[in-house]
Amino acid sequence: MMTQEIIEETIYKLFKQAVIKLPDDVKIALEKAYAEENSAMGRLNLKAIFDNILIAEENKIPLCQDTGLPIVFVKLGRVEVDNLMEGVSKGVEKATQKIPLRPNVVHPLTRVNTGNNIGEGIPQVDVELIEKDYVEFTVFPKGFGSENNNALKMGLPGEGIDGIKRFVVDTVIAAQGKPCPPVIVGVGIGGSSDMAMKIAKKALLEKIGTINPDKTLAKMEKEILEEINASGIGPMGLGGKTTALDVKIKSAHTHTAGLPIGVCIQCWAGRHASKRLIPK
């Protein structure tokens, strides 16, 4: 039995890890961007990012004041769990108090803050059923400086690959410096409207620098990344070679009459952490 207490403690520890220490692939990508940057302003901004990362790790404090909206992905296998949703919620509440996380969750109309990052439908929990003997949690504290620049297009089938690429590039360029570049760009193609956005967000969990196993998608990722970085928007939108660290695309089959395209933008602080629990 995976108890509520185990789930609560796991979620708390994962949020603590995620908001304080960036994944290694993100840090390596930022180091590469700094090494290749020829703009003085771009290098200055990347240096500030590195200083920020170091201070957060040394002092064990969140590396950004916006500790995001609490999003949790769950891969649930053949495991008996006790009060899954309550355990996740209690873990978020504990993280808010102890790390601390900034209380970001408000009522959408009254804007009254709940004070503990818990609310109706929040934390946002996505459960995927898998044929395995474990449960895996991934926390994704999503800041809204980048989230506010996401976009969805219900494209038509005739727009094809060129139409997808154009929409993604235009979305990132329209955002300019608002999502705190260099960004990571998640793209979801297919499914329904909500599914396109969901898989775009899940694409952001893929390791930076890895090559998509689908050759067509890999080619699209490369071409979109090159076009975005040719824009010159650069770190923090103040000019430079690197506007995006990577582009990640996921796809799903869709209806014959549609071509949903979701774009989910992540700021340079690509924060997430995962843990797999195997019952004894």
C-alpha positions in Angstrom: 0.0 0.0 0.0 1.3 3.4 -1.0 0.1 5.5 2.0 -1.1 9.1 1.9 1.8 10.0 4.2 4.4 8.6 1.7 2.7 10.5 -1.2 2.6 13.7 0.9 6.3 13.5 1.8 7.3 12.6 -1.8 5.5 15.6 -3.2 7.0 17.9 -0.6 10.5 16.7 -1.3 10.1 16.9 -5.1 8.9 20.5 -5.0 11.8 21.4 -2.7 14.2 19.8 -5.3 12.5 21.4 -8.3 12.3 25.0 -7.1 15.9 25.1 -5.8 18.0 23.0 -8.2 17.7 23.0 -11.9 18.0 19.7 -13.8 21.5 19.1 -15.2 20.3 19.2 -18.8 19.0 22.7 -18.4 22.2 23.9 -16.8 24.3 22.3 -19.5 22.2 24.0 -22.2 22.6 27.4 -20.5 26.4 26.9 -20.3 26.5 26.1 -24.0 24.5 29.2 -24.7 26.9 31.3 -22.7 29.9 29.8 -24.4 28.5 30.6 -27.9 27.0 34.0 -27.1 28.8 36.9 -28.9 26.5 39.7 -27.6 27.9 41.5 -24.6 24.3 42.1 -23.3 23.4 38.5 -23.9 26.5 37.2 -22.0 25.7 39.7 -19.1 22.2 38.3 -18.8 23.3 34.7 -19.0 25.9 35.4 -16.3 23.2 36.8 -14.1 21.2 33.6 -14.6 24.2 31.5 -13.5 24.8 33.7 -10.5 21.1 33.2 -9.6 21.4 29.4 -10.0 24.4 29.3 -7.7 22.9 31.5 -5.0 19.8 29.4 -4.9 21.7 26.1 -4.6 24.1 27.5 -2.0 21.4 29.0 0.2 18.8 26.3 -0.5 16.2 28.9 -1.5 13.9 29.0 -4.6 15.7 30.2 -7.7 12.8 32.3 -8.8 10.3 34.3 -6.7 7.5 32.9 -8.9 7.4 29.3 -7.6 4.6 28.6 -10.1 1.3 26.9 -10.3 1.6 23.4 -8.8 1.3 20.8 -11.5 1.8 17.1 -10.8 2.0 14.3 -13.4 1.4 10.8 -12.0 2.1 7.6 -13.8 0.0 5.1 -11.9 0.8 1.4 -12.3 -0.5 -1.7 -10.6 -0.1 -0.2 -7.2 -2.6 0.2 -4.4 -2.6 3.8 -3.3 -4.3 5.5 -0.4 -5.9 8.9 -0.9 -3.8 9.9 -3.9 -5.3 13.4 -4.4 -5.3 14.2 -0.7 -1.6 13.1 -0.4 -0.6 15.3 -3.4 -2.6 18.3 -2.0 -1.1 17.9 1.5 2.4 17.7 0.0 1.9 21.0 -1.9 0.5 22.6 1.3 3.6 21.4 3.2 5.9 22.6 0.5 4.2 26.0 0.6 4.8 26.4 4.3 8.2 24.9 4.7 10.3 25.7 1.6 8.5 28.1 1.3 6.6 28.4 -2.0 5.0 31.7 -2.8 1.2 31.4 -2.4 0.2 31.9 -6.0 -3.3 30.3 -6.1 -6.2 32.7 -6.3 -9.9 32.5 -7.3 -10.1 33.4 -11.0 -12.8 36.1 -10.5 -12.5 37.5 -7.0 -8.6 37.1 -7.0 -8.8 36.1 -3.3 -5.6 34.1 -2.5 -6.1 30.7 -0.8 -2.8 31.2 1.0 -1.6 27.6 0.6 -1.5 26.9 -3.1 -4.6 24.7 -2.8 -7.9 25.5 -4.5 -10.6 24.2 -6.7 -8.9 22.0 -9.3 -5.5 22.9 -7.9 -3.0 21.4 -7.6 -3.4 20.3 -11.2 -3.0 16.6 -11.2 -2.7 14.5 -14.4 -2.9 10.7 -13.9 -1.7 8.3 -16.6 -2.5 4.6 -16.1 0.5 2.4 -16.9 1.0 -1.4 -17.0 3.9 -1.3 -14.5 4.4 -2.2 -10.8 5.2 1.3 -9.6 3.9 4.8 -9.3 5.9 7.8 -10.5 5.5 11.4 -9.6 6.7 14.4 -11.6 6.2 17.9 -10.2 6.2 20.8 -12.5 6.0 24.2 -10.8 4.9 26.4 -13.8 5.6 30.1 -13.7 3.1 32.3 -15.4 5.5 34.8 -17.0 6.0 32.0 -19.5 2.6 30.4 -19.2 0.8 33.6 -20.2 2.5 33.4 -23.6 1.2 29.9 -24.5 -1.0 29.6 -27.6 -3.4 27.2 -29.2 -4.4 27.1 -32.9 -7.2 24.9 -34.3 -5.5 24.6 -37.6 -6.8 23.1 -40.8 -5.3 19.9 -42.3 -4.1 21.8 -45.4 -1.7 23.9 -43.3 0.6 21.0 -42.8 4.1 21.1 -41.5 4.9 24.6 -42.8 1.8 25.9 -41.1 2.7 24.3 -37.8 6.3 25.7 -37.9 5.0 29.2 -38.8 2.6 29.2 -35.9 5.2 28.0 -33.3 7.8 30.5 -34.5 5.3 33.4 -34.6 4.1 32.6 -31.1 7.6 32.6 -29.6 8.6 35.8 -31.5 5.4 37.6 -30.4 6.3 36.8 -26.8 9.7 38.6 -27.1 11.3 38.9 -23.6 8.1 38.4 -21.6 8.7 34.7 -20.9 12.3 35.3 -19.7 14.3 33.7 -22.5 16.2 31.7 -23.3 13.1 29.6 -23.3 12.2 26.0 -23.9 9.4 25.4 -26.3 7.0 22.6 -26.0 4.7 21.8 -29.0 1.7 19.5 -29.1 0.3 18.4 -32.5 -3.0 16.5 -32.8 -5.6 15.2 -30.4 -8.3 17.6 -29.3 -7.8 21.2 -28.3 -7.1 20.4 -24.7 -4.9 17.3 -25.6 -2.7 19.4 -27.9 -2.0 21.8 -25.0 -1.4 18.9 -22.5 1.1 17.1 -24.7 2.8 20.4 -25.4 3.3 20.9 -21.7 4.5 17.3 -21.3 7.0 17.9 -24.1 8.8 20.3 -21.8 9.7 17.4 -19.5 11.9 15.9 -22.2 15.7 16.3 -21.8 17.2 19.2 -23.6 19.6 18.1 -26.4 18.1 14.7 -27.0 16.9 13.8 -30.5 13.3 13.0 -31.2 13.0 9.4 -32.2 10.5 10.4 -34.9 12.6 11.7 -37.8 10.0 14.1 -39.1 9.4 15.7 -35.7 13.2 15.8 -35.1 13.6 17.8 -38.4 10.8 20.1 -37.4 12.4 20.7 -33.9 15.7 21.6 -35.5 14.3 24.0 -38.1 12.0 25.7 -35.6 14.8 26.2 -33.1 17.1 27.7 -35.8 14.4 30.1 -36.9 13.6 31.2 -33.4 17.3 31.8 -32.6 17.8 33.7 -35.8 15.3 36.3 -34.5 18.0 37.9 -32.3 15.6 38.3 -29.3 18.2 36.8 -27.1 18.5 36.3 -23.3 15.8 38.2 -21.4 14.7 39.7 -24.7 17.7 42.2 -24.8 19.5 40.7 -27.8 21.7 37.7 -28.5 22.1 34.4 -30.3 20.0 32.2 -27.9 16.3 32.9 -27.6 15.4 29.2 -27.1 17.5 26.4 -25.6 15.5 23.7 -27.4 12.2 22.8 -29.1 10.4 19.6 -28.1 7.4 18.2 -30.0 4.9 15.5 -29.1 2.1 14.3 -31.4 -1.1 12.4 -31.2 -3.6 11.2 -33.8 -6.5 13.6 -34.4 -9.8 14.1 -36.3 -9.7 14.0 -40.1 -11.1 17.6 -40.2 -8.5 19.2 -37.8 -4.9 20.0 -37.0 -4.7 21.2 -33.4 -1.4 22.9 -32.5 -0.5 23.7 -28.9 2.5 25.8 -27.9 3.7 25.8 -24.3 6.6 28.1 -23.4 8.9 27.6 -20.5 11.3 30.2 -19.1 15.0 29.5 -18.7 14.2 28.0 -15.2 13.0 24.7 -16.6 12.1 23.3 -13.1 10.8 19.8 -12.6 11.7 16.7 -10.5 10.6 13.1 -10.6 10.6 10.1 -8.3 9.5 6.5 -8.9 8.1 4.6 -5.9 8.1 0.8 -6.0 6.1 -1.0 -3.2 8.1 -3.3 -1.0 
